Amino acid sequence: MAFYSKIYANAIAKYNEGKLLSPEKLQRLTDAEFSDAVKMLADYGYGGGTVDENSYDIDVFISEETAKLIEFVREDCPSEELKNCLLNKFYYSDAKVYYKRKFASFDESAALYGKSEELDKAIESGDYAQLPEFMSEALKALDERYVENRANPREIDIALTMAMYKDNLQNAKKSRNRNLIKYVKTEIDFRNVLTAFRYKKLSLEKEKFPREFIGGGYLSEETVSVILSGDDGSVSDAFDGTQYSEAVEKLLAAEDFAVFERDSEEVLYSIMAGDSENMLAFSPFVNYFMAQTAEFKVIKTILVCLKNGLRSEISKRIRSVYD
C-alpha cells in the first residue's frame, strides 16, 4: 500500500509542479506596476481570480494560498514523518499566535495558516495532552514562567521555535531518510548562524545567545559563537571547509540578511533536488512543496516591493527571477 501511495503522491506533486509560474511570468510581474501585477496574478489563478488592487491584503492573500498547500500536504503526503517536517513551521507558527492571544487582544486571522480548532482549544484551555510532545513541553514551561512573570512575545517565539526543530529532527530520524535528516540539520545550522549574526549586528547581549542556540545541527555552539566575538578572519576560519562557508563570507562582506536567507534556501533545495525523478523517494513531493512555498515568497516580495516603490530591491531577494 505504501508503495502505491508514494507513487500516487509524487505523481500529483509532479503535476502541480508543472502549474507553477514560469520564470517569464515572474519576470513580467517584476516589470509591472503593482495594480497590473495584481491583475496578472488573478489571471494566473491566484486568489481564485477574484482579487483586485482596490481590496487587496498581501498577507491575507498569501496565507489563504498557503492554506491550500497545507491541505494538499495533509491529504496526500506519503509519510506521516515527512508531513510533520513540512507542516510544523505553519503549525508551530499558529501555536505562537494562539498563545500570545491569551495575553493580548488582537486580530490573529492574517497571521494564521491552518486555523486549527483543536490547537486553538488546547492552548486556550491549557490542556496540551493531545498536542505534539515538544510543543506540549514548551507550552507547559511558558505557563509556569508566566504565573509570576509578564508574558514576553520574544520568549514565546524562542521556546516554540526550539520545540519545532526538536520535533522536526525527531520526525526526520524516524523517517530514516538521509536527505530529510540532512535537510533538517542544515536548516538548524542556517538558523543558528543567522541568529548569531543578528546578535552581532544589533549588539545584543552575548550571554543570551545560548538560550537561542538550537541543538541538533552539524555546527556546534562553540563554532557558531565565534561570530559573536571573533573578527572576520576568525569567523572565516571557523567556517572554512563547511557547506556554509560561501554564504557566511557573503554575510561578512555585505551584512545582507535577505541575501543570506536566499542562499540558505538554495542550499536546502539542493539537498532534496538530486533525487527528484525517483518516484519511490520523498524528493518529488518535497521539491514541489519547496518550489510552491518559494513561489509564494517570491510573489509576496514582488508585490510588497512594487507597492512601496522598491523595485530595485527585488533582485537582492529572489535570484530565481533573473537566473
PECORMO-V318577 format. One record per backbone hydrogen bond with DSSP energy under -1.0 kcal/mol. NH is the residue of the N-H (numbers start at 1). CO is the residue of the C=O. Records with the same first field share a line. If there is no record, write none. Layout:
NH=CO + CO
//
This chain:
5=1
6=2
7=3
8=4
9=5
10=6
11=7
12=8
13=9
14=10
15=11
16=12
17=13
18=14
19=16
20=17
26=22
27=23
28=24
29=25
30=26
31=27
37=33
38=34
39=35
40=36
41=37
42=38
43=39
44=40
45=42
46=41
48=45
49=46
50=47
55=52
61=57
62=58
63=59
64=60
65=61
66=62
67=63
68=64
69=65
70=66
71=67
72=68
73=69
74=70
75=71
76=72
77=73
83=79
84=80
85=81
86=82
87=83
88=84
91=87
92=88
94=90
95=91
96=92
97=93
98=94
99=95
100=96
101=97
102=99
103=100
104=100
111=108
112=108
120=116
121=117
122=118
123=119
124=120
125=121
126=122
131=128
136=132
137=133
138=134
139=135
140=136
141=137
142=138
143=139
144=140
145=141
146=142
149=145
156=152
157=153
158=154
159=155
160=156
161=157
162=158
163=159
164=160
165=161
166=162
167=163
168=164
169=165
170=166
171=167
172=168
173=169
174=170
175=171
181=177
182=178
183=179
184=180
185=181
186=182
187=183
188=184
189=185
190=186
191=187
192=188
193=189
194=190
195=191
196=192
197=193
198=194
199=195
200=196
201=197
202=198
204=199
208=205
209=206
212=209
224=220
225=221
226=223
227=224
228=225
229=225
230=226
235=231
236=232
237=233
238=234
239=235
242=239
245=242
248=244
249=245
250=246
251=247
252=248
253=249
254=250
255=251
260=256
261=257
262=258
263=259
264=260
265=261
266=262
267=263
268=264
269=265
270=266
271=267
273=269
276=273
278=275
281=278
286=282
287=283
288=284
289=285
290=286
291=287
292=288
293=289
294=290
295=291
296=292
297=293
298=294
299=295
300=296
301=297
302=298
303=299
304=300
305=301
306=302
307=303
308=304
309=306
310=305
313=310
314=311
317=314
318=314
321=318
322=319
323=319
//
